Amino acid sequence: MLLGVIADDFTGASDIANTLAKGHGSAPGLATTQFLGLPSRDADPACDAGVVALKSRSIPAADAVKQSLAALAWLQAQGCRQFVFKYCSTFDSTPEGNIGPVGEALAEALGVAGVVACPAFPTAGRTLYQGNLFVGDVPLAESSLRTHPLNPMTDSDLRRWLRRQTEHPVGHIGWAHVRQGAPAVAVALAEAGSRGEALVVVDAVTDEDLIAIGTACADAKLITGGSGIALGLPANFRRAGLAVRSGGGFRPVSGPEAVLAGSCSQATLGQVARHAERHPVRRVTVSEVMRGAVTADTLVAFMRENRGCAPLVCSSDAPDHVRAAQTEFGANAVAHALDSLFAETARQLVADGVRRLVVAGGETSGAVVSALGLDALAIGPEIAPGVPAMSTAAGPPLALALKSGNFGAPDFFETALRVLERGA
């Protein structure tokens, strides 16, 4: 294995796995596998890029550090030359959150400083300028992410955000410097490291900026950021003559289908509404779940009755409704109950013969794949920017799409089911 990625949630792992597998422009990608949790055995020798998907975004920082260091140790044992810590392109993290502590812990373990921190993903409208993260043309703290139920983002300046999480100084390389090209970025990163700046926020407004940053990091042991930071990495390995394979062994799968949506993002709410125009949708309220009025058996029966019609079950709701439910029942209790419901529903659905499964929401996706006991997924064609089709590498055929809440076009769910069945 050449490149090892530690991702802080399951949809984020799919996101960067998609970037690595498809490559950029005329440059082919790498043979990529996504591992679901810390692997218990060595990777297939044909794997050039391995993405370890953790569920560490919203857990206590000390636990996230411990899990991430364990993933690093496994990737080192696979022979990786370079490592990426992947987090969300909207930097989902509270002031007491995990991005800074995990980034610093990985840097210390690898003995490096001057490490890139760049969540930018211009294709999805996430850009970074003067250290501030934008969603489209709106500063992060003025976007819908300000009211995120788990990780509300109330400051757009990532330099300030990271300083609240880290022990070491946080550096910054501005966009004007990035536009000078990869050599200038490499020099600036080295200078930042010499000043003791463990993490360095690096501006990026276009994909070309991310390519320049990636090229500058050809010899870097550690990089941190969103999936976009990986755009230029496959080409580095090919220029060095180290990567010769591509493709990840994805197998299209036909058969019964189901969609589970636990995200409350504006994008997912719109996608659910669009799907409901043509397909059966069962909406689940938090009150129903907390009072035991709806169970996995209820939802599986709904899916079975509507098999062949792309049925969807969702707990997605408006932010004010989510906050009200969290106030009434407790945020952790609500999250645990919903994750458990979707996890058990998915387990029963697959046991009942479902072979195409689409899941929206990072926490929901993590709960689902954990319940299914999957250990690795082959990466297939892109469904939407940041979302690949995936299939099990062994055992009964199962094709999945794990979508971060904010990703995808309005008709994402229909498109995803079609790509899982037919391929590109």
C-alpha positions as CSV (number, residue, x, y, z in Angstrom):
1,M,0.0,0.0,0.0
2,L,1.3,3.4,-0.9
3,L,-1.2,5.9,0.6
4,G,-3.1,5.5,3.8
5,V,-6.1,7.6,4.8
6,I,-7.7,7.9,8.2
7,A,-11.2,9.3,7.9
8,D,-13.3,10.5,10.8
9,D,-16.6,9.2,9.4
10,F,-17.9,6.7,6.9
11,T,-19.3,9.0,4.3
12,G,-16.1,11.1,4.5
13,A,-14.1,8.0,3.9
14,S,-16.2,7.2,0.8
15,D,-15.7,10.8,-0.4
16,I,-11.9,10.7,-0.4
17,A,-11.9,7.1,-1.6
18,N,-13.9,8.3,-4.6
19,T,-11.3,11.1,-5.2
20,L,-8.4,8.7,-5.1
21,A,-10.0,6.1,-7.3
22,K,-11.2,8.4,-10.1
23,G,-8.0,10.5,-10.4
24,H,-8.1,14.0,-11.9
25,G,-8.3,15.1,-15.5
26,S,-6.3,12.7,-17.6
27,A,-4.4,11.3,-14.6
28,P,-5.8,8.0,-13.5
29,G,-6.5,7.2,-9.9
30,L,-5.3,4.5,-7.6
31,A,-6.6,1.1,-6.8
32,T,-8.6,2.0,-3.7
33,T,-10.3,0.1,-1.0
34,Q,-12.4,1.5,1.9
35,F,-12.0,-0.4,5.2
36,L,-14.9,-0.1,7.6
37,G,-13.4,0.4,11.0
38,L,-9.9,-0.7,12.1
39,P,-9.0,-3.8,9.9
40,S,-8.2,-7.0,11.7
41,R,-6.1,-8.4,8.9
42,D,-3.6,-7.2,6.2
43,A,-4.9,-5.5,3.1
44,D,-4.9,-7.1,-0.4
45,P,-1.5,-6.5,-2.0
46,A,-3.3,-5.1,-5.0
47,C,-4.5,-2.1,-2.9
48,D,-2.5,1.1,-3.5
49,A,-4.7,3.4,-1.4
50,G,-6.4,2.2,1.7
51,V,-9.0,4.4,3.5
52,V,-9.8,3.4,7.1
53,A,-13.2,4.7,8.0
54,L,-13.6,5.5,11.7
55,K,-16.7,6.9,13.5
56,S,-14.7,9.4,15.4
57,R,-16.0,12.8,14.4
58,S,-18.3,13.5,17.3
59,I,-16.8,11.3,20.1
60,P,-14.5,12.7,22.9
61,A,-11.2,14.0,21.6
62,A,-9.1,11.5,23.6
63,D,-11.0,8.6,22.1
64,A,-10.7,10.0,18.6
65,V,-6.9,10.3,19.1
66,K,-6.6,6.8,20.3
67,Q,-8.6,5.3,17.4
68,S,-6.7,7.4,14.8
69,L,-3.3,6.4,16.2
70,A,-4.4,2.7,16.0
71,A,-5.4,3.3,12.4
72,L,-2.0,4.9,11.7
73,A,-0.2,2.0,13.1
74,W,-2.1,-0.5,10.9
75,L,-1.5,1.6,7.8
76,Q,2.2,1.9,8.7
77,A,2.3,-1.9,8.9
78,Q,0.9,-2.1,5.3
79,G,3.9,-0.1,4.1
80,C,2.3,3.2,3.4
81,R,4.6,6.0,2.4
82,Q,2.1,8.9,3.0
83,F,-0.9,9.5,5.3
84,V,-3.9,11.7,5.1
85,F,-6.2,12.6,8.0
86,K,-9.6,13.3,6.3
87,Y,-12.3,15.4,7.9
88,C,-15.4,17.1,6.5
89,S,-15.2,19.9,3.9
90,T,-17.3,22.0,6.3
91,F,-14.9,21.3,9.2
92,D,-17.6,19.8,11.4
93,S,-16.0,20.1,14.8
94,T,-16.9,21.9,18.1
95,P,-14.3,24.1,19.9
96,E,-13.6,21.0,22.0
97,G,-13.6,18.8,18.9
98,N,-11.3,16.4,17.4
99,I,-9.7,17.8,14.3
100,G,-6.9,19.7,16.0
101,P,-6.1,17.0,18.6
102,V,-6.0,14.2,16.1
103,G,-4.0,16.3,13.6
104,E,-1.4,17.1,16.2
105,A,-1.2,13.6,17.6
106,L,-0.6,12.1,14.1
107,A,2.0,14.8,13.4
108,E,3.8,14.0,16.6
109,A,3.7,10.2,15.9
110,L,5.2,10.8,12.5
111,G,7.7,13.4,13.8
112,V,6.6,16.2,11.4
113,A,5.4,19.8,11.5
114,G,4.2,22.3,9.0
115,V,1.3,19.9,8.1
116,V,-1.4,21.1,5.6
117,A,-4.9,21.7,7.0
118,C,-7.2,22.3,4.0
119,P,-10.8,21.2,4.0
120,A,-11.6,23.0,0.7
121,F,-13.7,21.1,-1.9
122,P,-14.5,23.7,-4.7
123,T,-16.5,21.1,-6.7
124,A,-19.0,21.1,-3.8
125,G,-18.7,24.8,-3.2
126,R,-16.3,24.7,-0.3
127,T,-13.5,27.2,-0.7
128,L,-10.9,28.6,1.7
129,Y,-9.8,32.2,1.5
130,Q,-7.7,34.2,4.0
131,G,-8.2,31.3,6.4
132,N,-12.0,31.5,6.2
133,L,-14.1,28.7,4.9
134,F,-17.0,29.4,2.6
135,V,-20.0,27.3,1.6
136,G,-20.9,28.7,-1.9
137,D,-20.6,32.4,-1.5
138,V,-21.6,32.4,2.2
139,P,-19.1,32.3,5.1
140,L,-19.4,29.0,7.0
141,A,-20.7,30.6,10.1
142,E,-23.6,32.2,8.1
143,S,-24.5,29.0,6.4
144,S,-27.0,26.3,7.5
145,L,-24.0,24.6,9.2
146,R,-24.3,27.2,12.0
147,T,-27.2,25.2,13.3
148,H,-25.8,21.7,12.7
149,P,-27.3,19.5,15.5
150,L,-24.0,17.9,16.5
151,N,-21.3,20.2,15.4
152,P,-22.6,23.8,14.9
153,M,-20.0,25.9,13.0
154,T,-20.1,29.4,14.5
155,D,-16.8,30.8,13.2
156,S,-15.6,30.8,9.6
157,D,-12.0,31.5,10.5
158,L,-10.3,28.1,10.7
159,R,-7.2,29.6,12.2
160,R,-9.1,30.7,15.2
161,W,-11.1,27.4,15.3
162,L,-7.9,25.3,15.3
163,R,-6.2,27.5,17.9
164,R,-9.0,26.6,20.3
165,Q,-8.3,22.9,19.8
166,T,-4.5,22.7,19.6
167,E,-1.4,23.1,21.8
168,H,0.9,24.3,19.1
169,P,0.8,27.5,17.0
170,V,-1.4,27.3,13.8
171,G,0.1,28.7,10.6
172,H,-1.5,30.1,7.5
173,I,-0.6,30.2,3.8
174,G,-2.7,32.7,1.9
175,W,-4.2,32.3,-1.6
176,A,-1.8,34.7,-3.2
177,H,1.0,32.5,-2.1
178,V,-0.7,29.3,-3.2
179,R,-1.2,30.8,-6.7
180,Q,2.6,31.0,-7.0
181,G,2.6,27.2,-7.4
182,A,3.8,24.1,-5.7
183,P,7.4,25.1,-5.1
184,A,6.3,28.2,-3.3
185,V,3.9,26.2,-1.2
186,A,6.5,23.6,-0.3
187,V,8.9,26.4,0.9
188,A,6.2,28.0,3.0
189,L,5.2,24.8,4.6
190,A,8.9,24.1,5.5
191,E,9.2,27.6,7.0
192,A,6.0,27.0,9.0
193,G,7.4,23.8,10.4
194,S,10.6,25.5,11.4
195,R,8.5,28.0,13.4
196,G,6.9,25.1,15.3
197,E,3.5,25.4,13.6
198,A,2.2,21.8,13.6
199,L,-0.9,22.5,11.4
200,V,-1.0,25.1,8.7
201,V,-4.3,26.4,7.2
202,V,-3.8,26.6,3.4
203,D,-6.1,28.6,1.2
204,A,-7.7,27.0,-1.9
205,V,-10.3,28.5,-4.2
206,T,-10.1,26.2,-7.2
207,D,-9.2,22.6,-8.0
208,E,-5.9,23.9,-9.5
209,D,-5.0,25.3,-6.1
210,L,-5.6,21.8,-4.6
211,I,-3.4,20.3,-7.3
212,A,-0.6,22.7,-6.4
213,I,-0.9,21.9,-2.7
214,G,-0.9,18.2,-3.5
215,T,2.1,18.4,-5.7
216,A,3.9,20.4,-3.0
217,C,3.2,17.6,-0.6
218,A,4.7,14.8,-2.8
219,D,7.2,14.0,-0.1
220,A,5.1,14.9,3.0
221,K,4.5,12.2,5.4
222,L,1.2,13.7,6.6
223,I,-1.6,15.8,5.1
224,T,-4.9,16.8,6.6
225,G,-8.0,18.1,4.9
226,G,-11.2,17.3,3.0
227,S,-11.4,14.9,0.1
228,G,-10.2,17.7,-2.3
229,I,-6.8,17.6,-0.8
230,A,-6.3,14.2,-2.4
231,L,-6.8,15.5,-6.0
232,G,-3.1,15.7,-6.8
233,L,-1.8,12.8,-4.8
234,P,-2.3,9.9,-7.2
235,A,-0.2,11.7,-9.9
236,N,2.6,12.0,-7.4
237,F,2.9,8.3,-7.0
238,R,2.6,7.7,-10.8
239,R,5.3,10.3,-11.5
240,A,7.5,8.4,-9.1
241,G,6.8,5.1,-10.9
242,L,5.2,3.6,-7.8
243,A,1.6,3.2,-8.9
244,V,0.7,1.1,-11.9
245,R,-2.8,-0.2,-11.1
246,S,-6.2,1.5,-11.1
247,G,-9.7,0.5,-10.4
248,G,-11.1,-1.0,-7.2
249,G,-13.0,-4.2,-8.3
250,F,-16.5,-2.7,-8.0
251,R,-19.4,-5.1,-9.0
252,P,-22.8,-3.7,-10.0
253,V,-25.6,-5.5,-8.1
254,S,-29.2,-6.0,-9.1
255,G,-32.0,-6.9,-6.6
256,P,-34.2,-5.3,-4.0
257,E,-33.4,-1.8,-3.0
258,A,-33.9,0.5,0.0
259,V,-33.0,4.1,1.0
260,L,-32.3,5.2,4.6
261,A,-31.9,9.0,5.3
262,G,-30.8,10.2,8.8
263,S,-29.3,13.5,7.7
264,C,-31.0,16.8,8.5
265,S,-29.0,18.9,6.0
266,Q,-30.8,21.2,3.6
267,A,-29.6,19.1,0.7
268,T,-31.0,15.9,2.1
269,L,-34.3,17.5,3.1
270,G,-34.7,18.6,-0.6
271,Q,-33.7,15.2,-1.9
272,V,-36.2,13.4,0.3
273,A,-39.0,15.8,-0.8
274,R,-38.0,15.2,-4.5
275,H,-38.0,11.4,-3.9
276,A,-41.4,11.5,-2.3
277,E,-42.9,12.9,-5.5
278,R,-42.4,9.6,-7.3
279,H,-41.7,7.0,-4.6
280,P,-43.0,5.8,-1.2
281,V,-41.5,7.6,1.8
282,R,-42.0,6.8,5.4
283,R,-41.1,9.7,7.7
284,V,-40.1,8.9,11.2
285,T,-40.3,11.5,14.0
286,V,-38.0,11.5,17.0
287,S,-41.0,11.4,19.3
288,E,-42.2,8.2,17.7
289,V,-38.8,6.6,18.1
290,M,-38.2,7.7,21.7
291,R,-41.7,6.5,22.8
292,G,-41.3,3.2,21.1
293,A,-44.1,3.8,18.6
294,V,-41.9,2.8,15.6
295,T,-39.4,0.0,15.5
296,A,-37.1,-1.7,12.9
297,D,-39.8,-4.3,12.3
298,T,-42.2,-1.4,11.4
299,L,-39.8,0.0,8.9
300,V,-38.8,-3.3,7.3
301,A,-42.5,-4.1,6.8
302,F,-42.9,-0.8,5.0
303,M,-39.9,-1.5,2.8
304,R,-41.1,-5.0,2.0
305,E,-44.6,-3.8,1.0
306,N,-43.0,-1.3,-1.4
307,R,-40.2,-3.4,-2.8
308,G,-39.4,-2.5,-6.4
309,C,-40.6,1.1,-5.9
310,A,-37.4,2.6,-4.3
311,P,-38.9,3.0,-0.8
312,L,-37.3,5.5,1.5
313,V,-37.3,5.8,5.3
314,C,-36.1,9.1,6.9
315,S,-35.8,10.8,10.2
316,S,-34.6,14.0,8.4
317,D,-36.3,17.0,9.8
318,A,-36.0,20.8,10.0
319,P,-33.3,22.1,12.4
320,D,-35.8,23.7,14.8
321,H,-37.7,20.4,15.2
322,V,-34.4,18.6,15.8
323,R,-33.4,21.1,18.5
324,A,-36.8,20.8,20.2
325,A,-36.5,17.0,20.3
326,Q,-32.9,17.2,21.6
327,T,-34.2,19.5,24.4
328,E,-37.0,17.2,25.3
329,F,-35.1,13.9,25.2
330,G,-31.4,14.8,25.3
331,A,-29.1,15.1,22.3
332,N,-27.1,12.0,23.0
333,A,-30.2,9.9,23.7
334,V,-31.8,11.0,20.4
335,A,-28.7,10.3,18.4
336,H,-28.2,6.8,20.0
337,A,-31.9,5.9,19.4
338,L,-31.9,7.0,15.7
339,D,-28.6,5.3,15.0
340,S,-29.8,2.1,16.7
341,L,-33.1,2.2,14.7
342,F,-31.4,2.6,11.3
343,A,-28.7,0.1,12.2
344,E,-31.2,-2.7,13.1
345,T,-33.4,-1.8,10.1
346,A,-30.5,-2.1,7.7
347,R,-29.4,-5.4,9.2
348,Q,-32.9,-6.8,8.8
349,L,-33.3,-5.4,5.3
350,V,-30.1,-7.1,4.1
351,A,-31.1,-10.4,5.8
352,D,-34.5,-10.0,4.0
353,G,-32.7,-9.9,0.6
354,V,-32.1,-6.2,0.0
355,R,-29.0,-5.9,-2.3
356,R,-28.9,-2.2,-3.1
357,L,-28.7,0.2,-0.1
358,V,-28.4,4.0,-0.1
359,V,-27.7,5.8,3.2
360,A,-27.7,9.5,3.7
361,G,-25.9,11.0,6.7
362,G,-22.4,10.4,8.2
363,E,-23.6,9.2,11.6
364,T,-26.3,7.1,10.1
365,S,-23.9,5.5,7.5
366,G,-21.5,4.6,10.3
367,A,-24.2,2.9,12.3
368,V,-25.5,1.0,9.3
369,V,-22.2,-0.4,8.1
370,S,-21.2,-1.3,11.6
371,A,-24.4,-3.2,12.0
372,L,-23.9,-5.1,8.8
373,G,-20.5,-6.3,9.9
374,L,-18.8,-5.3,6.7
375,D,-15.0,-4.9,6.7
376,A,-14.1,-3.6,3.3
377,L,-15.7,-2.2,0.2
378,A,-14.5,-1.9,-3.4
379,I,-14.8,1.6,-4.9
380,G,-16.7,2.0,-8.1
381,P,-18.0,4.8,-10.3
382,E,-18.9,8.3,-9.0
383,I,-22.6,8.8,-8.4
384,A,-22.2,12.5,-7.4
385,P,-19.1,14.6,-6.5
386,G,-17.8,13.0,-3.3
387,V,-20.1,9.9,-3.4
388,P,-18.9,6.7,-5.1
389,A,-20.8,3.5,-5.7
390,M,-19.3,0.7,-3.6
391,S,-19.7,-3.1,-3.4
392,T,-18.7,-5.8,-1.0
393,A,-15.5,-7.5,-2.0
394,A,-16.6,-10.9,-0.7
395,G,-19.7,-12.7,0.5
396,P,-23.2,-12.1,-0.7
397,P,-23.4,-9.3,-3.2
398,L,-24.3,-6.0,-1.8
399,A,-23.9,-2.5,-3.4
400,L,-24.0,0.6,-1.3
401,A,-23.9,4.4,-1.5
402,L,-23.0,6.3,1.6
403,K,-23.8,10.0,1.2
404,S,-22.7,12.9,3.4
405,G,-25.8,15.0,4.1
406,N,-24.8,18.0,2.0
407,F,-23.8,16.1,-1.1
408,G,-25.8,15.2,-4.3
409,A,-28.3,16.6,-6.7
410,P,-32.0,16.7,-6.0
411,D,-32.6,13.3,-7.7
412,F,-29.6,11.7,-5.9
413,F,-31.5,8.7,-4.5
414,E,-32.9,7.6,-7.9
415,T,-29.5,8.1,-9.5
416,A,-27.7,6.2,-6.8
417,L,-29.9,3.2,-7.1
418,R,-29.5,3.2,-10.8
419,V,-25.6,3.4,-10.7
420,L,-25.5,0.6,-8.0
421,E,-27.4,-1.7,-10.5
422,R,-25.8,-0.7,-13.8
423,G,-22.4,0.8,-13.0
424,A,-21.2,4.0,-14.6
